[in-house]
Amino acid sequence: MKYSYFPGCSLKGLGRAYEESLLPVMKHLGVELQELNDWNCCGATAYMAVDEGKACVLAARNLALAEQNGGHQLLAPCSACYMVLNKTQHYCQDYPQMKETVDRALASVNLKYSGHSTVRHPLDVLINDVGLEAIRQKVVRPLKGLKIAPYYGCQIVRPYATFDDQFNPVTMDKLLQALGAEVVRYPLKTKCCGGSLTGTLPDAGIRMVYILLNEARKRGADCLATVCPLCQFNLDGYHAQLRSQYGDAVLIPTLYFSQLMGLAFGLPEEELGLKRAAIPFRWRPAAPVAKAGASVAVA
């Protein structure tokens, strides 16, 4: 299985732990990711709010590059990138005037977007292409006894629910269960984390972060699993402000689902970006599970 890979800005910056864990996990599963050559920022949701036409052109350039390089399936792990690239596809399909704007701009740099590329999320690929059984076969350190609240955020299923339910997504739940974890029922799994409000309207943003973390604590979760770099940043990085505002830091770690996969697969912890988090994750795994025909050394 081979896919073009669009890391986006976050996975090369504050969200690099996502890339650091996702790439070895995918390789371990036999999924080949070819980073898109000369990719550019998707503009995220902010640019869409300023100028939809220019924002669509910016995102469409990446779709055109994917088609040019023969990678009609473009993997976009970042929630904002995934949503914006999806939105651009829909705008070009549904609004002829927008398609004309995009075509004219791309033609000026000798690019063309035909609409044939498909934007995929890692959860979609893992569940529907790799398959849960193949993932279970790779588990050598089951996440047994670990209670995880799956947090999807608001962007990978809204406004386009291309591979999961808009209101009750379950792909990450199934994935975590395949890793041996106990999935905590978490009704706020698609509630917004506040996004950039933590930097623009901090009182409102911090309140939204507190609600999510406090609910996970009330549900008995040992950690949250997320798919979004901004969500991870918000849920991980504002505990001092939470303590100041609410007298309560709610010290629950927030990990990328790919980091949990790497742990369950027995990949080296130092290669999964775990030390980048503000709130450390501590878990004592059971002894490795020996697969048929293999011997496992237990330290």
C-alpha positions as protocol buffer text, in pm:
chain_id: "A"
residue {
  index: 1
  type: MET
  ca { x: 0 y: 0 z: 0 }
}
residue {
  index: 2
  type: LYS
  ca { x: 141 y: 332 z: -110 }
}
residue {
  index: 3
  type: TYR
  ca { x: 14 y: 685 z: -49 }
}
residue {
  index: 4
  type: SER
  ca { x: 129 y: 1040 z: -103 }
}
residue {
  index: 5
  type: TYR
  ca { x: 187 y: 1203 z: 233 }
}
residue {
  index: 6
  type: PHE
  ca { x: 100 y: 1562 z: 320 }
}
residue {
  index: 7
  type: PRO
  ca { x: 252 y: 1642 z: 662 }
}
residue {
  index: 8
  type: GLY
  ca { x: 140 y: 2004 z: 679 }
}
residue {
  index: 9
  type: CYS
  ca { x: 312 y: 2265 z: 890 }
}
residue {
  index: 10
  type: SER
  ca { x: 213 y: 2129 z: 1232 }
}
residue {
  index: 11
  type: LEU
  ca { x: 374 y: 1789 z: 1189 }
}
residue {
  index: 12
  type: LYS
  ca { x: 703 y: 1963 z: 1111 }
}
residue {
  index: 13
  type: GLY
  ca { x: 669 y: 2195 z: 1412 }
}
residue {
  index: 14
  type: LEU
  ca { x: 486 y: 2170 z: 1744 }
}
residue {
  index: 15
  type: GLY
  ca { x: 308 y: 1855 z: 1632 }
}
residue {
  index: 16
  type: ARG
  ca { x: 621 y: 1670 z: 1527 }
}
residue {
  index: 17
  type: ALA
  ca { x: 553 y: 1392 z: 1779 }
}
residue {
  index: 18
  type: TYR
  ca { x: 261 y: 1298 z: 1555 }
}
residue {
  index: 19
  type: GLU
  ca { x: 488 y: 1249 z: 1254 }
}
residue {
  index: 20
  type: GLU
  ca { x: 760 y: 1087 z: 1464 }
}
residue {
  index: 21
  type: SER
  ca { x: 516 y: 818 z: 1573 }
}
residue {
  index: 22
  type: LEU
  ca { x: 298 y: 789 z: 1262 }
}
residue {
  index: 23
  type: LEU
  ca { x: 578 y: 722 z: 1013 }
}
residue {
  index: 24
  type: PRO
  ca { x: 733 y: 422 z: 1197 }
}
residue {
  index: 25
  type: VAL
  ca { x: 388 y: 282 z: 1276 }
}
residue {
  index: 26
  type: MET
  ca { x: 282 y: 294 z: 912 }
}
residue {
  index: 27
  type: LYS
  ca { x: 612 y: 145 z: 801 }
}
residue {
  index: 28
  type: HIS
  ca { x: 568 y: -133 z: 1058 }
}
residue {
  index: 29
  type: LEU
  ca { x: 231 y: -211 z: 899 }
}
residue {
  index: 30
  type: GLY
  ca { x: 371 y: -217 z: 546 }
}
residue {
  index: 31
  type: VAL
  ca { x: 221 y: 117 z: 444 }
}
residue {
  index: 32
  type: GLU
  ca { x: 454 y: 324 z: 225 }
}
residue {
  index: 33
  type: LEU
  ca { x: 423 y: 700 z: 259 }
}
residue {
  index: 34
  type: GLN
  ca { x: 591 y: 923 z: 2 }
}
residue {
  index: 35
  type: GLU
  ca { x: 610 y: 1282 z: 125 }
}
residue {
  index: 36
  type: LEU
  ca { x: 464 y: 1520 z: -130 }
}
residue {
  index: 37
  type: ASN
  ca { x: 746 y: 1710 z: -297 }
}
residue {
  index: 38
  type: ASP
  ca { x: 735 y: 2090 z: -262 }
}
residue {
  index: 39
  type: TRP
  ca { x: 410 y: 2090 z: -62 }
}
residue {
  index: 40
  type: ASN
  ca { x: 286 y: 2418 z: 81 }
}
residue {
  index: 41
  type: CYS
  ca { x: 82 y: 2519 z: 385 }
}
residue {
  index: 42
  type: CYS
  ca { x: -288 y: 2441 z: 337 }
}
residue {
  index: 43
  type: GLY
  ca { x: -382 y: 2776 z: 492 }
}
residue {
  index: 44
  type: ALA
  ca { x: -565 y: 2595 z: 772 }
}
residue {
  index: 45
  type: THR
  ca { x: -906 y: 2723 z: 878 }
}
residue {
  index: 46
  type: ALA
  ca { x: -787 y: 3080 z: 934 }
}
residue {
  index: 47
  type: TYR
  ca { x: -721 y: 3156 z: 566 }
}
residue {
  index: 48
  type: MET
  ca { x: -1061 y: 3013 z: 469 }
}
residue {
  index: 49
  type: ALA
  ca { x: -1219 y: 3278 z: 691 }
}
residue {
  index: 50
  type: VAL
  ca { x: -1021 y: 3558 z: 521 }
}
residue {
  index: 51
  type: ASP
  ca { x: -1044 y: 3473 z: 150 }
}
residue {
  index: 52
  type: GLU
  ca { x: -1203 y: 3146 z: 37 }
}
residue {
  index: 53
  type: GLY
  ca { x: -1083 y: 3184 z: -321 }
}
residue {
  index: 54
  type: LYS
  ca { x: -716 y: 3227 z: -237 }
}
residue {
  index: 55
  type: ALA
  ca { x: -744 y: 2965 z: 35 }
}
residue {
  index: 56
  type: CYS
  ca { x: -880 y: 2711 z: -213 }
}
residue {
  index: 57
  type: VAL
  ca { x: -602 y: 2791 z: -459 }
}
residue {
  index: 58
  type: LEU
  ca { x: -342 y: 2740 z: -187 }
}
residue {
  index: 59
  type: ALA
  ca { x: -486 y: 2402 z: -88 }
}
residue {
  index: 60
  type: ALA
  ca { x: -555 y: 2293 z: -446 }
}
residue {
  index: 61
  type: ARG
  ca { x: -188 y: 2332 z: -533 }
}
residue {
  index: 62
  type: ASN
  ca { x: -116 y: 2036 z: -303 }
}
residue {
  index: 63
  type: LEU
  ca { x: -391 y: 1831 z: -466 }
}
residue {
  index: 64
  type: ALA
  ca { x: -249 y: 1914 z: -808 }
}
residue {
  index: 65
  type: LEU
  ca { x: 100 y: 1812 z: -698 }
}
residue {
  index: 66
  type: ALA
  ca { x: -36 y: 1481 z: -571 }
}
residue {
  index: 67
  type: GLU
  ca { x: -197 y: 1413 z: -909 }
}
residue {
  index: 68
  type: GLN
  ca { x: 115 y: 1522 z: -1095 }
}
residue {
  index: 69
  type: ASN
  ca { x: 327 y: 1278 z: -892 }
}
residue {
  index: 70
  type: GLY
  ca { x: 84 y: 992 z: -952 }
}
residue {
  index: 71
  type: GLY
  ca { x: -32 y: 982 z: -590 }
}
residue {
  index: 72
  type: HIS
  ca { x: -407 y: 1000 z: -625 }
}
residue {
  index: 73
  type: GLN
  ca { x: -451 y: 908 z: -259 }
}
residue {
  index: 74
  type: LEU
  ca { x: -318 y: 1185 z: -37 }
}
residue {
  index: 75
  type: LEU
  ca { x: -277 y: 1108 z: 333 }
}
residue {
  index: 76
  type: ALA
  ca { x: -332 y: 1414 z: 555 }
}
residue {
  index: 77
  type: PRO
  ca { x: -288 y: 1340 z: 928 }
}
residue {
  index: 78
  type: CYS
  ca { x: -350 y: 1695 z: 1060 }
}
residue {
  index: 79
  type: SER
  ca { x: -720 y: 1757 z: 1120 }
}
residue {
  index: 80
  type: ALA
  ca { x: -712 y: 2111 z: 981 }
}
residue {
  index: 81
  type: CYS
  ca { x: -520 y: 2001 z: 671 }
}
residue {
  index: 82
  type: TYR
  ca { x: -754 y: 1708 z: 620 }
}
residue {
  index: 83
  type: MET
  ca { x: -1062 y: 1928 z: 649 }
}
residue {
  index: 84
  type: VAL
  ca { x: -930 y: 2211 z: 429 }
}
residue {
  index: 85
  type: LEU
  ca { x: -814 y: 1976 z: 152 }
}
residue {
  index: 86
  type: ASN
  ca { x: -1151 y: 1800 z: 164 }
}
residue {
  index: 87
  type: LYS
  ca { x: -1333 y: 2133 z: 158 }
}
residue {
  index: 88
  type: THR
  ca { x: -1133 y: 2247 z: -143 }
}
residue {
  index: 89
  type: GLN
  ca { x: -1225 y: 1930 z: -328 }
}
residue {
  index: 90
  type: HIS
  ca { x: -1593 y: 1985 z: -256 }
}
residue {
  index: 91
  type: TYR
  ca { x: -1580 y: 2353 z: -350 }
}
residue {
  index: 92
  type: CYS
  ca { x: -1419 y: 2271 z: -683 }
}
residue {
  index: 93
  type: GLN
  ca { x: -1683 y: 2006 z: -750 }
}
residue {
  index: 94
  type: ASP
  ca { x: -1984 y: 2207 z: -636 }
}
residue {
  index: 95
  type: TYR
  ca { x: -1901 y: 2564 z: -741 }
}
residue {
  index: 96
  type: PRO
  ca { x: -1794 y: 2612 z: -1106 }
}
residue {
  index: 97
  type: GLN
  ca { x: -1679 y: 2967 z: -1040 }
}
residue {
  index: 98
  type: MET
  ca { x: -1444 y: 2847 z: -768 }
}
residue {
  index: 99
  type: LYS
  ca { x: -1309 y: 2578 z: -1000 }
}
residue {
  index: 100
  type: GLU
  ca { x: -1240 y: 2845 z: -1262 }
}
residue {
  index: 101
  type: THR
  ca { x: -1051 y: 3054 z: -1005 }
}
residue {
  index: 102
  type: VAL
  ca { x: -844 y: 2753 z: -901 }
}
residue {
  index: 103
  type: ASP
  ca { x: -774 y: 2644 z: -1259 }
}
residue {
  index: 104
  type: ARG
  ca { x: -663 y: 2992 z: -1362 }
}
residue {
  index: 105
  type: ALA
  ca { x: -426 y: 3029 z: -1068 }
}
residue {
  index: 106
  type: LEU
  ca { x: -275 y: 2681 z: -1107 }
}
residue {
  index: 107
  type: ALA
  ca { x: -228 y: 2726 z: -1481 }
}
residue {
  index: 108
  type: SER
  ca { x: -7 y: 3028 z: -1411 }
}
residue {
  index: 109
  type: VAL
  ca { x: 244 y: 2790 z: -1246 }
}
residue {
  index: 110
  type: ASN
  ca { x: 193 y: 2505 z: -1496 }
}
residue {
  index: 111
  type: LEU
  ca { x: -21 y: 2294 z: -1267 }
}
residue {
  index: 112
  type: LYS
  ca { x: -361 y: 2136 z: -1319 }
}
residue {
  index: 113
  type: TYR
  ca { x: -608 y: 1987 z: -1074 }
}
residue {
  index: 114
  type: SER
  ca { x: -852 y: 1742 z: -1232 }
}
residue {
  index: 115
  type: GLY
  ca { x: -1031 y: 1640 z: -912 }
}
residue {
  index: 116
  type: HIS
  ca { x: -915 y: 1279 z: -921 }
}
residue {
  index: 117
  type: SER
  ca { x: -703 y: 1282 z: -604 }
}
residue {
  index: 118
  type: THR
  ca { x: -862 y: 1151 z: -285 }
}
residue {
  index: 119
  type: VAL
  ca { x: -782 y: 1294 z: 58 }
}
residue {
  index: 120
  type: ARG
  ca { x: -747 y: 1021 z: 320 }
}
residue {
  index: 121
  type: HIS
  ca { x: -706 y: 1032 z: 696 }
}
residue {
  index: 122
  type: PRO
  ca { x: -476 y: 782 z: 872 }
}
residue {
  index: 123
  type: LEU
  ca { x: -771 y: 639 z: 1070 }
}
residue {
  index: 124
  type: ASP
  ca { x: -952 y: 575 z: 743 }
}
residue {
  index: 125
  type: VAL
  ca { x: -650 y: 398 z: 595 }
}
residue {
  index: 126
  type: LEU
  ca { x: -583 y: 195 z: 909 }
}
residue {
  index: 127
  type: ILE
  ca { x: -939 y: 72 z: 948 }
}
residue {
  index: 128
  type: ASN
  ca { x: -1045 y: 30 z: 584 }
}
residue {
  index: 129
  type: ASP
  ca { x: -721 y: -52 z: 402 }
}
residue {
  index: 130
  type: VAL
  ca { x: -491 y: -214 z: 658 }
}
residue {
  index: 131
  type: GLY
  ca { x: -769 y: -369 z: 868 }
}
residue {
  index: 132
  type: LEU
  ca { x: -811 y: -431 z: 1239 }
}
residue {
  index: 133
  type: GLU
  ca { x: -702 y: -794 z: 1218 }
}
residue {
  index: 134
  type: ALA
  ca { x: -369 y: -702 z: 1060 }
}
residue {
  index: 135
  type: ILE
  ca { x: -321 y: -443 z: 1334 }
}
residue {
  index: 136
  type: ARG
  ca { x: -399 y: -696 z: 1608 }
}
residue {
  index: 137
  type: GLN
  ca { x: -137 y: -928 z: 1462 }
}
residue {
  index: 138
  type: LYS
  ca { x: 128 y: -660 z: 1515 }
}
residue {
  index: 139
  type: VAL
  ca { x: 49 y: -607 z: 1885 }
}
residue {
  index: 140
  type: VAL
  ca { x: 323 y: -744 z: 2110 }
}
residue {
  index: 141
  type: ARG
  ca { x: 257 y: -526 z: 2416 }
}
residue {
  index: 142
  type: PRO
  ca { x: -122 y: -501 z: 2455 }
}
residue {
  index: 143
  type: LEU
  ca { x: -241 y: -182 z: 2623 }
}
residue {
  index: 144
  type: LYS
  ca { x: -416 y: -395 z: 2882 }
}
residue {
  index: 145
  type: GLY
  ca { x: -544 y: -205 z: 3182 }
}
residue {
  index: 146
  type: LEU
  ca { x: -500 y: 133 z: 3013 }
}
residue {
  index: 147
  type: LYS
  ca { x: -821 y: 338 z: 3010 }
}
residue {
  index: 148
  type: ILE
  ca { x: -828 y: 575 z: 2714 }
}
residue {
  index: 149
  type: ALA
  ca { x: -1076 y: 848 z: 2623 }
}
residue {
  index: 150
  type: PRO
  ca { x: -1082 y: 879 z: 2241 }
}
residue {
  index: 151
  type: TYR
  ca { x: -1097 y: 1244 z: 2138 }
}
residue {
  index: 152
  type: TYR
  ca { x: -1155 y: 1312 z: 1769 }
}
residue {
  index: 153
  type: GLY
  ca { x: -1205 y: 1687 z: 1780 }
}
residue {
  index: 154
  type: CYS
  ca { x: -1444 y: 1866 z: 1548 }
}
residue {
  index: 155
  type: GLN
  ca { x: -1274 y: 1872 z: 1209 }
}
residue {
  index: 156
  type: ILE
  ca { x: -1216 y: 1523 z: 1071 }
}
residue {
  index: 157
  type: VAL
  ca { x: -1589 y: 1442 z: 1073 }
}
residue {
  index: 158
  type: ARG
  ca { x: -1730 y: 1791 z: 1011 }
}
residue {
  index: 159
  type: PRO
  ca { x: -1853 y: 1916 z: 777 }
}
residue {
  index: 160
  type: TYR
  ca { x: -1761 y: 1607 z: 572 }
}
residue {
  index: 161
  type: ALA
  ca { x: -1804 y: 1267 z: 736 }
}
residue {
  index: 162
  type: THR
  ca { x: -1622 y: 1073 z: 466 }
}
residue {
  index: 163
  type: PHE
  ca { x: -1527 y: 765 z: 672 }
}
residue {
  index: 164
  type: ASP
  ca { x: -1698 y: 792 z: 1011 }
}
residue {
  index: 165
  type: ASP
  ca { x: -2012 y: 919 z: 1182 }
}
residue {
  index: 166
  type: GLN
  ca { x: -2036 y: 1296 z: 1233 }
}
residue {
  index: 167
  type: PHE
  ca { x: -2172 y: 1276 z: 1585 }
}
residue {
  index: 168
  type: ASN
  ca { x: -2041 y: 948 z: 1718 }
}
residue {
  index: 169
  type: PRO
  ca { x: -1723 y: 847 z: 1534 }
}
residue {
  index: 170
  type: VAL
  ca { x: -1591 y: 505 z: 1632 }
}
residue {
  index: 171
  type: THR
  ca { x: -1287 y: 432 z: 1415 }
}
residue {
  index: 172
  type: MET
  ca { x: -1038 y: 530 z: 1684 }
}
residue {
  index: 173
  type: ASP
  ca { x: -1241 y: 344 z: 1947 }
}
residue {
  index: 174
  type: LYS
  ca { x: -1210 y: 24 z: 1742 }
}
residue {
  index: 175
  type: LEU
  ca { x: -840 y: 84 z: 1682 }
}
residue {
  index: 176
  type: LEU
  ca { x: -764 y: 134 z: 2051 }
}
residue {
  index: 177
  type: GLN
  ca { x: -961 y: -179 z: 2140 }
}
residue {
  index: 178
  type: ALA
  ca { x: -758 y: -374 z: 1885 }
}
residue {
  index: 179
  type: LEU
  ca { x: -447 y: -257 z: 2074 }
}
residue {
  index: 180
  type: GLY
  ca { x: -587 y: -410 z: 2394 }
}
residue {
  index: 181
  type: ALA
  ca { x: -688 y: -86 z: 2565 }
}
residue {
  index: 182
  type: GLU
  ca { x: -1009 y: -19 z: 2755 }
}
residue {
  index: 183
  type: VAL
  ca { x: -1197 y: 255 z: 2571 }
}
residue {
  index: 184
  type: VAL
  ca { x: -1374 y: 491 z: 2807 }
}
residue {
  index: 185
  type: ARG
  ca { x: -1717 y: 614 z: 2700 }
}
residue {
  index: 186
  type: TYR
  ca { x: -1647 y: 978 z: 2622 }
}
residue {
  index: 187
  type: PRO
  ca { x: -1951 y: 1175 z: 2500 }
}
residue {
  index: 188
  type: LEU
  ca { x: -1742 y: 1486 z: 2433 }
}
residue {
  index: 189
  type: LYS
  ca { x: -1531 y: 1309 z: 2169 }
}
residue {
  index: 190
  type: THR
  ca { x: -1624 y: 1562 z: 1896 }
}
residue {
  index: 191
  type: LYS
  ca { x: -1662 y: 1874 z: 2110 }
}
residue {
  index: 192
  type: CYS
  ca { x: -1427 y: 2156 z: 2001 }
}
residue {
  index: 193
  type: CYS
  ca { x: -1115 y: 2207 z: 2214 }
}
residue {
  index: 194
  type: GLY
  ca { x: -1133 y: 2583 z: 2155 }
}
residue {
  index: 195
  type: GLY
  ca { x: -880 y: 2585 z: 1873 }
}
residue {
  index: 196
  type: SER
  ca { x: -699 y: 2919 z: 1855 }
}
residue {
  index: 197
  type: LEU
  ca { x: -922 y: 3071 z: 2125 }
}
residue {
  index: 198
  type: THR
  ca { x: -656 y: 2979 z: 2381 }
}
residue {
  index: 199
  type: GLY
  ca { x: -439 y: 3247 z: 2218 }
}
residue {
  index: 200
  type: THR
  ca { x: -703 y: 3501 z: 2116 }
}
residue {
  index: 201
  type: LEU
  ca { x: -974 y: 3474 z: 2385 }
}
residue {
  index: 202
  type: PRO
  ca { x: -790 y: 3279 z: 2655 }
}
residue {
  index: 203
  type: ASP
  ca { x: -1068 y: 3273 z: 2914 }
}
residue {
  index: 204
  type: ALA
  ca { x: -1305 y: 3107 z: 2667 }
}
residue {
  index: 205
  type: GLY
  ca { x: -1038 y: 2875 z: 2527 }
}
residue {
  index: 206
  type: ILE
  ca { x: -911 y: 2760 z: 2865 }
}
residue {
  index: 207
  type: ARG
  ca { x: -1268 y: 2694 z: 2976 }
}
residue {
  index: 208
  type: MET
  ca { x: -1322 y: 2462 z: 2678 }
}
residue {
  index: 209
  type: VAL
  ca { x: -998 y: 2278 z: 2749 }
}
residue {
  index: 210
  type: TYR
  ca { x: -1095 y: 2235 z: 3114 }
}
residue {
  index: 211
  type: ILE
  ca { x: -1434 y: 2087 z: 3023 }
}
residue {
  index: 212
  type: LEU
  ca { x: -1272 y: 1821 z: 2805 }
}
residue {
  index: 213
  type: LEU
  ca { x: -1001 y: 1723 z: 3051 }
}
residue {
  index: 214
  type: ASN
  ca { x: -1233 y: 1724 z: 3350 }
}
residue {
  index: 215
  type: GLU
  ca { x: -1483 y: 1501 z: 3171 }
}
residue {
  index: 216
  type: ALA
  ca { x: -1206 y: 1253 z: 3088 }
}
residue {
  index: 217
  type: ARG
  ca { x: -1101 y: 1251 z: 3454 }
}
residue {
  index: 218
  type: LYS
  ca { x: -1459 y: 1196 z: 3572 }
}
residue {
  index: 219
  type: ARG
  ca { x: -1484 y: 902 z: 3333 }
}
residue {
  index: 220
  type: GLY
  ca { x: -1174 y: 744 z: 3486 }
}
residue {
  index: 221
  type: ALA
  ca { x: -947 y: 785 z: 3184 }
}
residue {
  index: 222
  type: ASP
  ca { x: -572 y: 742 z: 3226 }
}
residue {
  index: 223
  type: CYS
  ca { x: -513 y: 949 z: 2912 }
}
residue {
  index: 224
  type: LEU
  ca { x: -676 y: 1096 z: 2605 }
}
residue {
  index: 225
  type: ALA
  ca { x: -596 y: 987 z: 2251 }
}
residue {
  index: 226
  type: THR
  ca { x: -625 y: 1245 z: 1977 }
}
residue {
  index: 227
  type: VAL
  ca { x: -575 y: 1289 z: 1602 }
}
residue {
  index: 228
  type: CYS
  ca { x: -517 y: 1665 z: 1591 }
}
residue {
  index: 229
  type: PRO
  ca { x: -197 y: 1864 z: 1661 }
}
residue {
  index: 230
  type: LEU
  ca { x: -386 y: 2173 z: 1781 }
}
residue {
  index: 231
  type: CYS
  ca { x: -609 y: 1964 z: 2007 }
}
residue {
  index: 232
  type: GLN
  ca { x: -305 y: 1790 z: 2152 }
}
residue {
  index: 233
  type: PHE
  ca { x: -133 y: 2123 z: 2211 }
}
residue {
  index: 234
  type: ASN
  ca { x: -435 y: 2274 z: 2385 }
}
residue {
  index: 235
  type: LEU
  ca { x: -507 y: 1971 z: 2602 }
}
residue {
  index: 236
  type: ASP
  ca { x: -143 y: 1924 z: 2695 }
}
residue {
  index: 237
  type: GLY
  ca { x: -2 y: 2273 z: 2729 }
}
residue {
  index: 238
  type: TYR
  ca { x: -232 y: 2482 z: 2946 }
}
residue {
  index: 239
  type: HIS
  ca { x: -231 y: 2310 z: 3284 }
}
residue {
  index: 240
  type: ALA
  ca { x: -70 y: 2605 z: 3460 }
}
residue {
  index: 241
  type: GLN
  ca { x: -350 y: 2829 z: 3334 }
}
residue {
  index: 242
  type: LEU
  ca { x: -608 y: 2570 z: 3440 }
}
residue {
  index: 243
  type: ARG
  ca { x: -465 y: 2568 z: 3790 }
}
residue {
  index: 244
  type: SER
  ca { x: -466 y: 2948 z: 3799 }
}
residue {
  index: 245
  type: GLN
  ca { x: -822 y: 2981 z: 3670 }
}
residue {
  index: 246
  type: TYR
  ca { x: -988 y: 2681 z: 3836 }
}
residue {
  index: 247
  type: GLY
  ca { x: -746 y: 2575 z: 4108 }
}
residue {
  index: 248
  type: ASP
  ca { x: -725 y: 2246 z: 3925 }
}
residue {
  index: 249
  type: ALA
  ca { x: -462 y: 2129 z: 3674 }
}
residue {
  index: 250
  type: VAL
  ca { x: -635 y: 1801 z: 3570 }
}
residue {
  index: 251
  type: LEU
  ca { x: -302 y: 1634 z: 3495 }
}
residue {
  index: 252
  type: ILE
  ca { x: -415 y: 1384 z: 3233 }
}
residue {
  index: 253
  type: PRO
  ca { x: -173 y: 1315 z: 2945 }
}
residue {
  index: 254
  type: THR
  ca { x: -291 y: 1358 z: 2586 }
}
residue {
  index: 255
  type: LEU
  ca { x: -125 y: 1133 z: 2327 }
}
residue {
  index: 256
  type: TYR
  ca { x: -157 y: 1084 z: 1956 }
}
residue {
  index: 257
  type: PHE
  ca { x: -325 y: 757 z: 1866 }
}
residue {
  index: 258
  type: SER
  ca { x: -13 y: 674 z: 1665 }
}
residue {
  index: 259
  type: GLN
  ca { x: 202 y: 693 z: 1979 }
}
residue {
  index: 260
  type: LEU
  ca { x: -24 y: 439 z: 2148 }
}
residue {
  index: 261
  type: MET
  ca { x: -1 y: 217 z: 1842 }
}
residue {
  index: 262
  type: GLY
  ca { x: 378 y: 236 z: 1854 }
}
residue {
  index: 263
  type: LEU
  ca { x: 379 y: 134 z: 2219 }
}
residue {
  index: 264
  type: ALA
  ca { x: 151 y: -162 z: 2151 }
}
residue {
  index: 265
  type: PHE
  ca { x: 370 y: -267 z: 1858 }
}
residue {
  index: 266
  type: GLY
  ca { x: 677 y: -263 z: 2083 }
}
residue {
  index: 267
  type: LEU
  ca { x: 851 y: 14 z: 1889 }
}
residue {
  index: 268
  type: PRO
  ca { x: 1125 y: 201 z: 2080 }
}
residue {
  index: 269
  type: GLU
  ca { x: 967 y: 466 z: 2303 }
}
residue {
  index: 270
  type: GLU
  ca { x: 1239 y: 719 z: 2221 }
}
residue {
  index: 271
  type: GLU
  ca { x: 1128 y: 707 z: 1857 }
}
residue {
  index: 272
  type: LEU
  ca { x: 764 y: 792 z: 1932 }
}
residue {
  index: 273
  type: GLY
  ca { x: 803 y: 1152 z: 2048 }
}
residue {
  index: 274
  type: LEU
  ca { x: 668 y: 1078 z: 2396 }
}
residue {
  index: 275
  type: LYS
  ca { x: 914 y: 1313 z: 2566 }
}
residue {
  index: 276
  type: ARG
  ca { x: 777 y: 1614 z: 2379 }
}
residue {
  index: 277
  type: ALA
  ca { x: 460 y: 1629 z: 2587 }
}
residue {
  index: 278
  type: ALA
  ca { x: 423 y: 1868 z: 2882 }
}
residue {
  index: 279
  type: ILE
  ca { x: 233 y: 1610 z: 3086 }
}
residue {
  index: 280
  type: PRO
  ca { x: 435 y: 1288 z: 3095 }
}
residue {
  index: 281
  type: PHE
  ca { x: 274 y: 957 z: 3010 }
}
residue {
  index: 282
  type: ARG
  ca { x: 358 y: 671 z: 3245 }
}
residue {
  index: 283
  type: TRP
  ca { x: 244 y: 317 z: 3183 }
}
residue {
  index: 284
  type: ARG
  ca { x: 386 y: -18 z: 3281 }
}
residue {
  index: 285
  type: PRO
  ca { x: 320 y: -257 z: 2995 }
}
residue {
  index: 286
  type: ALA
  ca { x: 278 y: -628 z: 3042 }
}
residue {
  index: 287
  type: ALA
  ca { x: 548 y: -862 z: 2916 }
}
residue {
  index: 288
  type: PRO
  ca { x: 563 y: -884 z: 2535 }
}
residue {
  index: 289
  type: VAL
  ca { x: 330 y: -1137 z: 2377 }
}
residue {
  index: 290
  type: ALA
  ca { x: 515 y: -1406 z: 2182 }
}
residue {
  index: 291
  type: LYS
  ca { x: 379 y: -1462 z: 1832 }
}
residue {
  index: 292
  type: ALA
  ca { x: 369 y: -1805 z: 1676 }
}
residue {
  index: 293
  type: GLY
  ca { x: 713 y: -1906 z: 1556 }
}
residue {
  index: 294
  type: ALA
  ca { x: 890 y: -1623 z: 1735 }
}
residue {
  index: 295
  type: SER
  ca { x: 1083 y: -1593 z: 2058 }
}
residue {
  index: 296
  type: VAL
  ca { x: 1059 y: -1281 z: 2272 }
}
residue {
  index: 297
  type: ALA
  ca { x: 1320 y: -1174 z: 2523 }
}
residue {
  index: 298
  type: VAL
  ca { x: 1173 y: -1017 z: 2836 }
}
residue {
  index: 299
  type: ALA
  ca { x: 1392 y: -767 z: 3016 }
}
